[in-house]
Structures are given as C-alpha cells and as structure tokens.
Amino acid sequence: RKRRVQSQRLLYHCIEVSQLRDVGLFHRAAVADEFFKLGPESSHLSWVV
C-alpha cells in the first residue's frame, strides 16, 4: 500500500513538471515574439530567454 502512494505521488510530480515545462515554453515563445517585434537591435537580449 505504501509503495502505491509513492508511485502516485511520483506521477503527480511528473505531471506538475511537464505542466511547468509547457508554461516555460509558452513564456519563451512570448518573449521571443516580443524581441522579434522590437527588431534586430534587441537580438543581443536573446540570452535572457
């Protein structure tokens, strides 16, 4: 029984991590889009992403 709880917890953790990763990718895309709108002069800021 204890092992089952552990595996469930691990599953939830994996779901949380994957969701965070999706949010991170979305945020990165948004930031990159903003830099693209600003133009070439902002390209030196791309390391922030």
C-alpha positions in Angstrom: 0.0 0.0 0.0 2.8 2.4 0.9 4.5 1.8 -2.5 1.3 2.7 -4.4 1.1 6.0 -2.6 4.7 6.7 -3.5 4.2 5.9 -7.2 1.0 8.1 -7.3 3.0 11.0 -5.8 5.7 10.5 -8.4 3.1 10.5 -11.1 1.6 13.8 -9.8 5.2 15.2 -9.7 5.8 14.3 -13.3 2.5 15.9 -14.3 3.5 19.1 -12.5 6.9 19.2 -14.1 5.5 18.6 -17.6 3.0 21.4 -17.0 5.7 23.8 -15.8 7.8 22.9 -18.9 4.8 23.7 -21.1 4.4 27.1 -19.4 8.1 27.7 -19.7 8.0 27.0 -23.5 4.9 29.3 -23.9 6.7 32.1 -21.9 9.8 31.7 -24.0 7.8 31.9 -27.2 6.1 35.0 -26.0 9.4 36.7 -25.0 10.9 35.7 -28.3 7.9 37.2 -30.1 8.4 40.4 -28.2 12.1 40.6 -29.2 11.1 39.9 -32.8 8.7 42.8 -32.8 11.3 45.1 -31.3 13.7 44.3 -34.2 17.3 43.3 -34.7 18.6 45.8 -32.1 17.1 43.7 -29.3 18.7 40.4 -30.5 21.6 40.9 -28.0 19.0 40.4 -25.3 18.0 36.9 -26.5 20.3 35.3 -24.0 17.7 36.3 -21.3 15.2 33.8 -22.8 
